[in-house]
Amino acid sequence: MPDTIDNREPRERGSTMRAFLGGSPGGVAVRLIVMSLLVGFLMSIFGISPRDIVASAERLFRDIFENGFEVFDNLFGYVLAGAIIVIPIWLVARILASGRR
């Protein structure tokens, strides 16, 4: 009966966790702490605060929302301007293709 017990399941879970993290949880934690310390030090040297980063991201999304949708206001104009070029080229290509057959 001991042959039917599967002892591999806990190891597979551990290896899955290691694969997801990229190493052992302790080693990953140490690397993350060291990298966070270095990035925090560099941010301090350049005068960047986390508040500045959040404010910049907020401003980016606000600008996209306010100005980015202006593209849709002119959508018909863009389609018309593109059609002036695309449709004659397509028509000539179709005429030439039908002449070769």
ABEGO torsion letter per residue (X at the ends): XAAABBAAAAAAAAAAAAAAAGEBAAAAAAAAAAAAAAAAAAAAAAGBBAAAAAAAAAAAAAAAAAAAAAAAAAAAAAAAAAAAAAAAAAAAAAAAAAAAX
